[in-house]
Amino acid sequence: MRRIALLSLAYDRGKLVASVAGVAFAATLLVAQIGLYFGFLESSSTLIRNAGGQLWVMARGTAVVDNGEALSAGSRSIVASHPCVTRVRGLVMSFLPLRKPDGSLEAVQVIGFEPGGEPLMPWSLARGLPHDLSGPGRVAVDALDLEKLQIGPEPLGAKLNIGTEEVQVAAITSGIRSFTLAPYVFAEIGDARRIAHLGTDQAHYWLVDLARPECRDEVVATVRAHGDLDIHDRATFQRMTEDYWVAGSGAGTAIGFSALLGLVVGAVIVGQTLYAVTKEHLRELATLKALGATPGEVISFVTWQAAVLAFVGGGLGFLFAYVLSGSTAAIGLVIVLSPLVLFISASAVLGMCAIAALWSIRAVLTVEAAEVFK
């Protein structure tokens, strides 16, 4: 039955090409949308994932990393006083206006970090070294934001006016972009405090490392005993930020609708092709039933065709999505093609072809063996 099914599918080349193209289009759209969703998740929480810290201390009520409130210097002592805490690092994250050469304003996010130790900040340098940010007024910006900030073809040494301060580009990062599209500007924490007009030893977050994971609950309880402070482990705060931007902003819904649209389009195209092929061979299928073919053998006529369309069209779709991900990365749009994304996409393509085959399966099951004598 497999050979008969495949020969029947290949007999009409036009329908076969149309079906493969339909599945490929649907698979490309599915992979791209699912990968884009995971890319949005990554970009919304990229700072949390790469800054480290087992626990994050913040102002009470902070729901997303981008909306932190400046903490007092004394709050650091509260956190560091617990015997299980081995290290406390400050992180400044402040939205500030940048005056571009043409006089217009651009909102940027100034990220202040404490130098030295692990993890490395900023974590993806394309030009320059970490120690190039040592010294007053030295910052790093991302290569994808150079045009947006009207920085010339030779960015190193370029002057930027952020708020009331002038700084100098000393390093270039690669692929570090925020979900808000406000460019990240990295600086050592002293410079960041000066640019953001924060007091000495102030920060928006305290990143906490513990001597033993089992004492986490004790540290959390100690911090939360102070009514103006809150604390979350890194994974929890990461999920909070992802939910805020991707689910709360409606971006996830829009992406899901586009993926569903791709599924519907693909299912309709595949369903029409399979039904047309099945309809053309109903007399032959009736003959097989008259000769004693079981319902399972007759159904396999359709399922083999659906499987071939899913494999060939899905494979092409995955290839197109891979090429597309490389193109979009150049403009800062991240399409994640992780094993999880590929598994979800492959399952969706198989499900789409299985649903599309149901109409044809119904037709082959209801055909009567007497059809052959008409």
Helices and strands as residue ranges (DSSP letters): H 2-11, H 13-44, H 46-51, E 55-59, G 65-67, H 73-80, E 85-99, E 105-113, E 125-127, G 130-133, E 138-142, G 143-145, E 159-162, E 165-173, E 184-188, H 189-196, E 205-210, G 213-215, H 216-224, E 229-233, H 234-242, I 243-247, H 251-280, H 282-290, H 295-329, H 339-366, G 369-373
